[in-house]
Amino acid sequence: MRKLLTMTAVALVASYATASAATIELKPYVGLETGYMKTHSEEFKVMGIKINSMFEDNQYTGALVAGARVSKNFGFEAFIQRGKEESKNVNLERILDGIMPQVSDYVSYKVKAKSQLDYAWGLDFNGYLPLTEKIELVGTVGLGSYNFTHKIGVGLAGTNLPVTISQDEENVFGLRLGLGVDYKLNDKWSLRGTYRYVKLDPGALEWTDTLNEVTVGLRYAF
């Protein structure tokens, strides 16, 4: 984490120093990204069960981005992102027998736990540090708002009636720090890969506190 912060800061400071003497020239672009996100923390527990062992710990994401370069070394970018719902079958026999044996007689040991990043949106500020004619180092700092849903489906003993417990975490703000590499395919298209760390507001969460994601995407400049 410290190395990411250091490298991001270097990329941004270098870009700002260069951009201060540059003429502002707005160059808008749009893009698509796909990613893989680690979503749950080992520190969070429910009835003694670690959340990251109950829910699928990772999920695929997709995002639309739109932004602009305001100079050779500086720009900004808005995003909207959604995750793919992931489910996991969990056997709670040992947990229920140890904590609530009377309940375990009426509730199925096997439950299905589902989790999803419903959507996220926000704004990043980007600093660009050219390495070669086609390759740039990209440091990003931004804010995002994240919305999650967690569901646990259980069955009542002797019936086929499922009972679903659902909890939403809405409008959870997060500080986004990223470091990536942008490869210029031609004058219009570029390919970007990014690692991003997101520190979420701990006061608004019951299921996780940080996100780690890797994204790959294309951008088209107008």
C-alpha angles and dihedrals in degrees: 000000000000091000091051091051092048095048092044091050092049092051093048096044092048091049094047092050091052094042094053090074096040129096114250111246119172113222112175124203141173131208152170128233137188122197150174116229133194103216114176137063128222090222096069119086138177117197088345093307118124109238093220090058094048099045128047103268098216138038139184119247139194128201142187116214134190126179148130141238109230093185140354091279107029139055147137134234136195122205143187117197139185133188131218113248111251126197134195133189112228130187111215098179097119093042096049094044091051098044108026111010092167091057094047089066091066104031126067116250090220117075134172115229118199129187135178142173095230093192143321132195137180150119132274130194113217132205119197124206113185114223099173136352091279105024128073133179110228123203118188135193121179152131129252139184114222131197122193136181125202122188132183117193119199133174127227112238113260095014139080092224111122121210117205124200111199131187127181127203107199136188095002108171121219138187109232123208120178143172123193149152124242120203118197110222094181140322092298109028132058135174120220133189119190140181112207133189118198122194108201127206103270093204092064100047139085100165110039143359107196139034127207119191143170118205136185123192152152127241129198119205121207 
